């Protein structure tokens, strides 16, 4: 069975949009209302947050990450894992 997560955001990178979302969230910006966000990982957090583009370093983005914020998305993710690999060993 496939179920839809109501509010999801996917950020493809590298790009200015991804960098601005990361900067906004890491600097204490207002929280979004997505249940799930996926996109590339920021590999140089300290250098990037120093104030790019003025004095900081440009973002280094690679890999892939999923951040789960809503209960419904968490339940769907957990259910999917349990169906594939089974319950944890006791």
MOPAC internal coordinates of N, CA, C and O (Angstrom, degrees):
PM7 1SCF
backbone

  N    0.0000 0     0.00 0     0.00 0    0    0    0
  C    1.4323 1     0.00 0     0.00 0    1    0    0
  C    1.5322 1   108.52 1     0.00 0    2    1    0
  O    1.2310 1   120.58 1   -45.71 1    3    2    1
  N    1.3022 1   116.50 1   134.29 1    3    2    1
  C    1.4535 1   122.30 1   177.35 1    5    3    2
  C    1.5178 1   108.16 1  -108.26 1    6    5    3
  O    1.2310 1   120.68 1   -51.36 1    7    6    5
  N    1.3221 1   116.31 1   128.64 1    7    6    5
  C    1.4600 1   120.93 1   177.31 1    9    7    6
  C    1.5121 1   109.40 1  -119.25 1   10    9    7
  O    1.2310 1   121.10 1   -30.80 1   11   10    9
  N    1.2928 1   115.50 1   149.20 1   11   10    9
  C    1.4568 1   121.45 1  -177.56 1   13   11   10
  C    1.5243 1   110.26 1   -94.68 1   14   13   11
  O    1.2310 1   120.76 1   -43.31 1   15   14   13
  N    1.3169 1   116.16 1   136.69 1   15   14   13
  C    1.4617 1   121.84 1   170.62 1   17   15   14
  C    1.5229 1   105.68 1   -88.85 1   18   17   15
  O    1.2310 1   120.44 1   -53.96 1   19   18   17
  N    1.3230 1   116.77 1   126.04 1   19   18   17
  C    1.4627 1   120.72 1  -172.92 1   21   19   18
  C    1.5200 1   114.35 1   -62.21 1   22   21   19
  O    1.2310 1   120.20 1   134.06 1   23   22   21
  N    1.3131 1   117.23 1   -45.94 1   23   22   21
  C    1.4584 1   119.59 1  -175.03 1   25   23   22
  C    1.5225 1   109.53 1  -122.97 1   26   25   23
  O    1.2310 1   120.36 1   -75.49 1   27   26   25
  N    1.3309 1   116.92 1   104.51 1   27   26   25
  C    1.4601 1   121.79 1   179.34 1   29   27   26
  C    1.5138 1   109.14 1  -131.61 1   30   29   27
  O    1.2310 1   121.05 1   -29.09 1   31   30   29
  N    1.3109 1   115.60 1   150.91 1   31   30   29
  C    1.4529 1   121.33 1   178.07 1   33   31   30
  C    1.5073 1   108.53 1  -131.81 1   34   33   31
  O    1.2310 1   120.93 1   -45.94 1   35   34   33
  N    1.3147 1   115.82 1   134.06 1   35   34   33
  C    1.4510 1   120.48 1   175.94 1   37   35   34
  C    1.5088 1   107.86 1  -121.56 1   38   37   35
  O    1.2310 1   120.92 1   -53.99 1   39   38   37
  N    1.3036 1   115.84 1   126.01 1   39   38   37
  C    1.4584 1   122.08 1   179.01 1   41   39   38
  C    1.5126 1   108.01 1  -112.57 1   42   41   39
  O    1.2310 1   120.69 1   -60.68 1   43   42   41
  N    1.3140 1   116.29 1   119.32 1   43   42   41
  C    1.4564 1   120.66 1   176.10 1   45   43   42
  C    1.5226 1   108.12 1   -96.01 1   46   45   43
  O    1.2310 1   119.97 1   -32.56 1   47   46   45
  N    1.2775 1   117.67 1   147.44 1   47   46   45
  C    1.4588 1   119.27 1  -176.71 1   49   47   46
  C    1.4989 1   110.09 1  -138.66 1   50   49   47
  O    1.2310 1   120.23 1     1.08 1   51   50   49
  N    1.3101 1   117.17 1  -178.92 1   51   50   49
  C    1.4515 1   124.46 1    -3.37 1   53   51   50
  C    1.5148 1   111.51 1   -78.79 1   54   53   51
  O    1.2310 1   120.44 1   -28.91 1   55   54   53
  N    1.2944 1   116.76 1   151.09 1   55   54   53
  C    1.4507 1   120.07 1   179.47 1   57   55   54
  C    1.5054 1   111.31 1  -175.03 1   58   57   55
  O    1.2310 1   120.76 1   -15.72 1   59   58   57
  N    1.3202 1   116.15 1   164.28 1   59   58   57
  C    1.4519 1   121.06 1  -177.92 1   61   59   58
  C    1.5203 1   111.76 1   -64.31 1   62   61   59
  O    1.2310 1   120.04 1   145.87 1   63   62   61
  N    1.3421 1   117.53 1   -34.13 1   63   62   61
  C    1.4593 1   120.69 1  -179.35 1   65   63   62
  C    1.5253 1   110.62 1   -61.57 1   66   65   63
  O    1.2310 1   119.81 1   134.31 1   67   66   65
  N    1.3222 1   117.97 1   -45.69 1   67   66   65
  C    1.4558 1   121.96 1   179.23 1   69   67   66
  C    1.5223 1   109.72 1   -62.46 1   70   69   67
  O    1.2310 1   120.42 1   134.16 1   71   70   69
  N    1.3152 1   116.79 1   -45.84 1   71   70   69
  C    1.4601 1   121.17 1  -178.95 1   73   71   70
  C    1.5265 1   111.39 1   -60.71 1   74   73   71
  O    1.2310 1   119.99 1   138.06 1   75   74   73
  N    1.3044 1   117.62 1   -41.94 1   75   74   73
  C    1.4620 1   120.42 1  -178.97 1   77   75   74
  C    1.5235 1   111.88 1   -68.54 1   78   77   75
  O    1.2310 1   119.59 1   141.99 1   79   78   77
  N    1.3303 1   118.39 1   -38.01 1   79   78   77
  C    1.4647 1   121.41 1   176.63 1   81   79   78
  C    1.5254 1   109.71 1   -62.43 1   82   81   79
  O    1.2310 1   120.12 1   134.28 1   83   82   81
  N    1.3234 1   117.37 1   -45.72 1   83   82   81
  C    1.4624 1   121.34 1   179.37 1   85   83   82
  C    1.5235 1   110.39 1   -61.93 1   86   85   83
  O    1.2310 1   120.20 1   131.58 1   87   86   85
  N    1.3148 1   117.23 1   -48.42 1   87   86   85
  C    1.4666 1   120.93 1  -179.12 1   89   87   86
  C    1.5332 1   110.61 1   -59.57 1   90   89   87
  O    1.2310 1   120.56 1   134.00 1   91   90   89
  N    1.3155 1   116.53 1   -46.00 1   91   90   89
  C    1.4653 1   121.43 1  -179.16 1   93   91   90
  C    1.5306 1   110.89 1   -57.76 1   94   93   91
  O    1.2310 1   120.42 1   130.57 1   95   94   93
  N    1.3343 1   116.80 1   -49.43 1   95   94   93
  C    1.4608 1   120.85 1  -177.26 1   97   95   94
  C    1.5293 1   112.12 1   -69.19 1   98   97   95
  O    1.2310 1   119.82 1   138.93 1   99   98   97
  N    1.3134 1   117.96 1   -41.07 1   99   98   97
  C    1.4677 1   121.58 1  -177.94 1  101   99   98
  C    1.5297 1   112.77 1   -71.85 1  102  101   99
  O    1.2310 1   120.33 1   159.56 1  103  102  101
  N    1.3206 1   116.97 1   -20.44 1  103  102  101
  C    1.4636 1   121.03 1   178.01 1  105  103  102
  C    1.5235 1   112.30 1   -97.20 1  106  105  103
  O    1.2310 1   120.20 1  -163.40 1  107  106  105
  N    1.3386 1   117.23 1    16.60 1  107  106  105
  C    1.4546 1   121.03 1   174.76 1  109  107  106
  C    1.5110 1   114.99 1    83.28 1  110  109  107
  O    1.2310 1   119.88 1  -158.85 1  111  110  109
  N    1.3249 1   117.83 1    21.15 1  111  110  109
  C    1.4650 1   121.74 1   178.96 1  113  111  110
  C    1.5173 1   111.86 1   -65.19 1  114  113  111
  O    1.2310 1   121.20 1   -13.30 1  115  114  113
  N    1.3080 1   115.32 1   166.70 1  115  114  113
  C    1.4628 1   121.26 1  -179.69 1  117  115  114
  C    1.5297 1   110.27 1   -58.05 1  118  117  115
  O    1.2310 1   121.10 1   -39.01 1  119  118  117
  N    1.3213 1   115.51 1   140.99 1  119  118  117
  C    1.4633 1   121.41 1  -179.24 1  121  119  118
  C    1.5209 1   110.66 1   -72.67 1  122  121  119
  O    1.2310 1   120.74 1   -38.18 1  123  122  121
  N    1.3148 1   116.19 1   141.82 1  123  122  121
  C    1.4569 1   122.12 1   176.22 1  125  123  122
  C    1.5228 1   109.21 1   -75.18 1  126  125  123
  O    1.2310 1   120.16 1    -3.70 1  127  126  125
  N    1.3232 1   117.30 1   176.30 1  127  126  125
  C    1.4668 1   119.82 1   178.94 1  129  127  126
  C    1.5313 1   111.63 1  -115.28 1  130  129  127
  O    1.2310 1   120.09 1  -153.43 1  131  130  129
  N    1.3229 1   117.44 1    26.57 1  131  130  129
  C    1.4549 1   121.22 1   177.62 1  133  131  130
  C    1.5225 1   110.52 1   -81.63 1  134  133  131
  O    1.2310 1   120.42 1   -32.08 1  135  134  133
  N    1.3339 1   116.80 1   147.92 1  135  134  133
  C    1.4647 1   121.73 1   173.95 1  137  135  134
  C    1.5201 1   111.07 1   -82.06 1  138  137  135
  O    1.2310 1   120.75 1   152.64 1  139  138  137
  N    1.3337 1   116.16 1   -27.36 1  139  138  137
  C    1.4542 1   121.84 1  -175.93 1  141  139  138
  C    1.5202 1   108.42 1  -150.15 1  142  141  139
  O    1.2310 1   120.71 1   -41.39 1  143  142  141
  N    1.3224 1   116.25 1   138.61 1  143  142  141
  C    1.4653 1   121.69 1   175.86 1  145  143  142
  C    1.5204 1   106.92 1  -130.49 1  146  145  143
  O    1.2310 1   120.43 1   -45.96 1  147  146  145
  N    1.3302 1   116.78 1   134.04 1  147  146  145
  C    1.4552 1   119.55 1   175.56 1  149  147  146
  C    1.5124 1   109.80 1  -131.81 1  150  149  147
  O    1.2310 1   121.52 1   -28.48 1  151  150  149
  N    1.3213 1   114.70 1   151.52 1  151  150  149
  C    1.4556 1   120.16 1   179.72 1  153  151  150
  C    1.5182 1   111.10 1   167.97 1  154  153  151
  O    1.2310 1   120.11 1     8.23 1  155  154  153
  N    1.3358 1   117.40 1  -171.77 1  155  154  153
  C    1.4632 1   121.39 1  -177.65 1  157  155  154
  C    1.5282 1   111.53 1   -72.39 1  158  157  155
  O    1.2310 1   120.96 1   -21.79 1  159  158  157
  N    1.3395 1   115.76 1   158.21 1  159  158  157
  C    1.4630 1   122.14 1   178.12 1  161  159  158
  C    1.5280 1   109.60 1   -90.94 1  162  161  159
  O    1.2310 1   120.76 1   -36.83 1  163  162  161
  N    1.3132 1   116.14 1   143.17 1  163  162  161
  C    1.4614 1   122.26 1   173.95 1  165  163  162
  C    1.5219 1   107.80 1   -86.06 1  166  165  163
  O    1.2310 1   119.98 1   -57.79 1  167  166  165
  N    1.3288 1   117.64 1   122.21 1  167  166  165
  C    1.4640 1   122.19 1  -174.88 1  169  167  166
  C    1.5237 1   114.13 1   -96.97 1  170  169  167
  O    1.2310 1   119.42 1   168.61 1  171  170  169
  N    1.3184 1   118.72 1   -11.39 1  171  170  169
  C    1.4698 1   120.83 1  -177.99 1  173  171  170
  C    1.5290 1   110.51 1  -129.31 1  174  173  171
  O    1.2310 1   120.54 1  -120.13 1  175  174  173
  N    1.3056 1   116.57 1    59.87 1  175  174  173
  C    1.4628 1   122.09 1  -173.37 1  177  175  174
  C    1.5240 1   112.84 1   -55.84 1  178  177  175
  O    1.2310 1   119.32 1   127.96 1  179  178  177
  N    1.3230 1   118.91 1   -52.04 1  179  178  177
  C    1.4724 1   120.88 1  -176.01 1  181  179  178
  C    1.5233 1   111.93 1   -62.20 1  182  181  179
  O    1.2310 1   120.06 1   133.09 1  183  182  181
  N    1.3165 1   117.49 1   -46.91 1  183  182  181
  C    1.4629 1   120.04 1   179.84 1  185  183  182
  C    1.5187 1   112.23 1   -65.76 1  186  185  183
  O    1.2310 1   120.53 1   142.83 1  187  186  185
  N    1.3201 1   116.59 1   -37.17 1  187  186  185
  C    1.4605 1   121.67 1  -179.13 1  189  187  186
  C    1.5264 1   111.99 1   -68.37 1  190  189  187
  O    1.2310 1   120.00 1   138.14 1  191  190  189
  N    1.3220 1   117.61 1   -41.86 1  191  190  189
  C    1.4603 1   120.64 1  -175.65 1  193  191  190
  C    1.5241 1   113.88 1   -75.91 1  194  193  191
  O    1.2310 1   119.50 1   175.45 1  195  194  193
  N    1.3148 1   118.55 1    -4.55 1  195  194  193
  C    1.4601 1   120.31 1   179.17 1  197  195  194
  C    1.5143 1   113.21 1   -66.70 1  198  197  195
  O    1.2310 1   119.36 1   170.55 1  199  198  197
  N    1.3066 1   118.82 1    -9.45 1  199  198  197
  C    1.4556 1   119.70 1   176.46 1  201  199  198
  C    1.5108 1   115.79 1   128.45 1  202  201  199
  O    1.2310 1   119.64 1  -161.27 1  203  202  201
  N    1.3188 1   118.30 1    18.73 1  203  202  201
  C    1.4611 1   121.21 1   176.46 1  205  203  202
  C    1.5310 1   108.41 1   -49.79 1  206  205  203
  O    1.2310 1   117.88 1   -43.36 1  207  206  205
  N    1.2954 1   121.65 1   136.64 1  207  206  205
  C    1.4592 1   126.08 1    15.50 1  209  207  206
  C    1.5248 1   114.78 1   -92.02 1  210  209  207
  O    1.2310 1   118.87 1   176.90 1  211  210  209
  N    1.3194 1   119.77 1    -3.10 1  211  210  209
  C    1.4691 1   119.00 1  -177.23 1  213  211  210
  C    1.5143 1   111.92 1   -69.82 1  214  213  211
  O    1.2310 1   119.84 1   106.55 1  215  214  213
  N    1.3356 1   117.91 1   -73.45 1  215  214  213
  C    1.4638 1   118.77 1  -177.11 1  217  215  214
  C    1.5246 1   113.94 1  -112.28 1  218  217  215
  O    1.2310 1   119.65 1   167.39 1  219  218  217
  N    1.3219 1   118.27 1   -12.61 1  219  218  217
  C    1.4619 1   120.99 1  -178.74 1  221  219  218
  C    1.5159 1   112.80 1   -80.96 1  222  221  219
  O    1.2310 1   121.31 1    -3.31 1  223  222  221
  N    1.3036 1   115.10 1   176.69 1  223  222  221
  C    1.4685 1   121.22 1  -179.99 1  225  223  222
  C    1.5237 1   110.04 1   -91.43 1  226  225  223
  O    1.2310 1   119.94 1   -28.90 1  227  226  225
  N    1.3317 1   117.72 1   151.10 1  227  226  225
  C    1.4700 1   120.06 1   175.58 1  229  227  226
  C    1.5297 1   109.90 1   -65.08 1  230  229  227
  O    1.2310 1   120.14 1   -25.11 1  231  230  229
  N    1.3349 1   117.34 1   154.89 1  231  230  229
  C    1.4667 1   119.11 1  -178.55 1  233  231  230
  C    1.5184 1   112.16 1   -67.55 1  234  233  231
  O    1.2310 1   121.24 1   -38.13 1  235  234  233
  N    1.3278 1   115.23 1   141.87 1  235  234  233
  C    1.4589 1   122.37 1   171.45 1  237  235  234
  C    1.5229 1   105.20 1  -108.70 1  238  237  235
  O    1.2310 1   120.88 1   -71.06 1  239  238  237
  N    1.3295 1   115.93 1   108.94 1  239  238  237
  C    1.4635 1   122.21 1  -175.43 1  241  239  238
  C    1.5189 1   110.09 1  -115.64 1  242  241  239
  O    1.2310 1   120.70 1   -49.84 1  243  242  241
  N    1.3448 1   116.27 1   130.16 1  243  242  241
  C    1.4626 1   120.38 1   171.72 1  245  243  242
  C    1.5232 1   108.52 1  -162.10 1  246  245  243
  O    1.2310 1   120.60 1    -2.84 1  247  246  245
  N    1.3125 1   116.46 1   177.16 1  247  246  245
  C    1.4448 1   120.45 1  -178.17 1  249  247  246
  C    1.5177 1   111.63 1    71.68 1  250  249  247
  O    1.2310 1   121.22 1    20.03 1  251  250  249
  N    1.3163 1   115.28 1  -159.97 1  251  250  249
  C    1.4643 1   120.60 1  -176.87 1  253  251  250
  C    1.5158 1   108.61 1  -153.34 1  254  253  251
  O    1.2310 1   120.91 1   -39.98 1  255  254  253
  N    1.3260 1   115.87 1   140.02 1  255  254  253
  C    1.4568 1   119.54 1   176.54 1  257  255  254
  C    1.5169 1   110.51 1  -140.19 1  258  257  255
  O    1.2310 1   121.64 1   -25.01 1  259  258  257
  N    1.3204 1   114.46 1   154.99 1  259  258  257
  C    1.4576 1   122.14 1   175.35 1  261  259  258
  C    1.5217 1   106.61 1  -126.92 1  262  261  259
  O    1.2310 1   120.56 1   -52.28 1  263  262  261
  N    1.3151 1   116.53 1   127.72 1  263  262  261
  C    1.4694 1   121.83 1   175.98 1  265  263  262
  C    1.5228 1   107.69 1  -113.63 1  266  265  263
  O    1.2310 1   120.67 1   -54.45 1  267  266  265
  N    1.3249 1   116.33 1   125.55 1  267  266  265
  C    1.4616 1   122.44 1  -176.74 1  269  267  266
  C    1.5237 1   108.48 1  -108.06 1  270  269  267
  O    1.2310 1   120.63 1   -54.52 1  271  270  269
  N    1.3330 1   116.41 1   125.48 1  271  270  269
  C    1.4576 1   121.61 1  -176.79 1  273  271  270
  C    1.5211 1   112.98 1  -116.12 1  274  273  271
  O    1.2310 1   119.39 1   152.69 1  275  274  273
  N    1.3245 1   118.77 1   -27.31 1  275  274  273
  C    1.4539 1   121.51 1  -175.80 1  277  275  274
  C    1.5178 1   112.59 1  -101.65 1  278  277  275
  O    1.2310 1   120.82 1   -28.35 1  279  278  277
  N    1.3236 1   116.03 1   151.65 1  279  278  277
  C    1.4628 1   120.89 1   179.04 1  281  279  278
  C    1.5255 1   111.97 1   -61.69 1  282  281  279
  O    1.2310 1   120.34 1   139.50 1  283  282  281
  N    1.3116 1   116.95 1   -40.50 1  283  282  281
  C    1.4562 1   120.33 1  -178.61 1  285  283  282
  C    1.5293 1   111.32 1   -64.10 1  286  285  283
  O    1.2310 1   120.48 1   135.88 1  287  286  285
  N    1.3257 1   116.69 1   -44.12 1  287  286  285
  C    1.4606 1   120.22 1   177.83 1  289  287  286
  C    1.5263 1   110.64 1   -63.46 1  290  289  287
  O    1.2310 1   120.11 1   141.16 1  291  290  289
  N    1.3272 1   117.39 1   -38.84 1  291  290  289
  C    1.4649 1   121.07 1   178.78 1  293  291  290
  C    1.5292 1   110.80 1   -63.76 1  294  293  291
  O    1.2310 1   120.43 1   137.37 1  295  294  293
  N    1.3260 1   116.78 1   -42.63 1  295  294  293
  C    1.4620 1   120.34 1   179.32 1  297  295  294
  C    1.5261 1   111.28 1   -64.53 1  298  297  295
  O    1.2310 1   120.04 1   138.80 1  299  298  297
  N    1.3330 1   117.52 1   -41.20 1  299  298  297
  C    1.4657 1   120.68 1   178.38 1  301  299  298
  C    1.5270 1   111.11 1   -64.71 1  302  301  299
  O    1.2310 1   120.55 1   137.80 1  303  302  301
  N    1.3206 1   116.55 1   -42.20 1  303  302  301
  C    1.4609 1   121.24 1  -179.80 1  305  303  302
  C    1.5308 1   110.14 1   -64.85 1  306  305  303
  O    1.2310 1   120.21 1   131.37 1  307  306  305
  N    1.3243 1   117.21 1   -48.63 1  307  306  305
  C    1.4585 1   121.56 1  -179.88 1  309  307  306
  C    1.5338 1   110.95 1   -61.43 1  310  309  307
  O    1.2310 1   120.43 1   136.26 1  311  310  309
  N    1.3356 1   116.77 1   -43.74 1  311  310  309
  C    1.4637 1   120.44 1   178.42 1  313  311  310
  C    1.5102 1   111.92 1   -60.66 1  314  313  311
  O    1.2310 1   120.19 1   141.10 1  315  314  313
  N    1.3269 1   117.24 1   -38.90 1  315  314  313
  C    1.4609 1   121.67 1   179.06 1  317  315  314
  C    1.5232 1   111.04 1   -65.40 1  318  317  315
  O    1.2310 1   120.26 1   136.66 1  319  318  317
  N    1.3163 1   117.11 1   -43.34 1  319  318  317
  C    1.4678 1   121.08 1   179.19 1  321  319  318
  C    1.5221 1   110.22 1   -64.50 1  322  321  319
  O    1.2310 1   120.32 1   134.39 1  323  322  321
  N    1.3264 1   117.00 1   -45.61 1  323  322  321
  C    1.4653 1   120.05 1  -178.82 1  325  323  322
  C    1.5218 1   112.09 1   -63.04 1  326  325  323
  O    1.2310 1   120.16 1   144.39 1  327  326  325
  N    1.3357 1   117.29 1   -35.61 1  327  326  325
  C    1.4715 1   119.82 1   177.55 1  329  327  326
  C    1.5238 1   111.02 1   -67.09 1  330  329  327
  O    1.2310 1   120.00 1   147.24 1  331  330  329
  N    1.3142 1   117.60 1   -32.76 1  331  330  329
  C    1.4661 1   120.56 1  -176.89 1  333  331  330
  C    1.5205 1   112.87 1   -83.42 1  334  333  331
  O    1.2310 1   119.77 1   137.72 1  335  334  333
  N    1.3269 1   118.04 1   -42.28 1  335  334  333
  C    1.4631 1   119.83 1  -172.87 1  337  335  334
  C    1.5251 1   113.80 1  -115.35 1  338  337  335
  O    1.2310 1   119.63 1   170.45 1  339  338  337
  N    1.3184 1   118.32 1    -9.55 1  339  338  337
  C    1.4539 1   121.21 1   179.76 1  341  339  338
  C    1.5171 1   112.08 1    86.86 1  342  341  339
  O    1.2310 1   120.79 1    -6.66 1  343  342  341
  N    1.3235 1   116.10 1   173.34 1  343  342  341
  C    1.4614 1   119.72 1  -178.42 1  345  343  342
  C    1.5250 1   111.26 1   -69.57 1  346  345  343
  O    1.2310 1   119.89 1   -21.17 1  347  346  345
  N    1.3266 1   117.81 1   158.83 1  347  346  345
  C    1.4646 1   120.11 1   179.17 1  349  347  346
  C    1.5236 1   111.66 1   -65.45 1  350  349  347
  O    1.2310 1   121.18 1   -30.78 1  351  350  349
  N    1.3194 1   115.36 1   149.22 1  351  350  349
  C    1.4750 1   120.69 1   178.30 1  353  351  350
  C    1.5182 1   109.09 1   -69.95 1  354  353  351
  O    1.2310 1   120.90 1   -35.71 1  355  354  353
  N    1.3083 1   115.89 1   144.29 1  355  354  353
  C    1.4790 1   120.34 1   179.90 1  357  355  354
  C    1.4936 1   111.34 1   -84.92 1  358  357  355
  O    1.2310 1   120.10 1   180.00 1  359  358  357

